[in-house]
Amino acid sequence: MEAKKGYSAHIKHLLISPTKLRRVADVVRRKPYTEAVAILDSLPHKGAGLLRKAIQSAAANALF
């Protein structure tokens, strides 16, 4: 069997438009975890903090 290559996390009830969040998500898509978190820490957008929280949650869930 093949090992699972990616993990996913879902965010619900966000008070931000999908267009604004997608702008930030496109920057970090397909990046390694450490690089993605570093990029999100340096971005001033509201969506960067929300997306960083989701990525950290997915990484924590991947450890189990």
Buried (B, 14 or more C-beta within 10 A) or exposed (E): EEEEEEBEBEEEEBEBEEEBBEBBBEBBEEBEBEEBBEBBEEBEBBBBBBBBEBBBBBBEEEEE
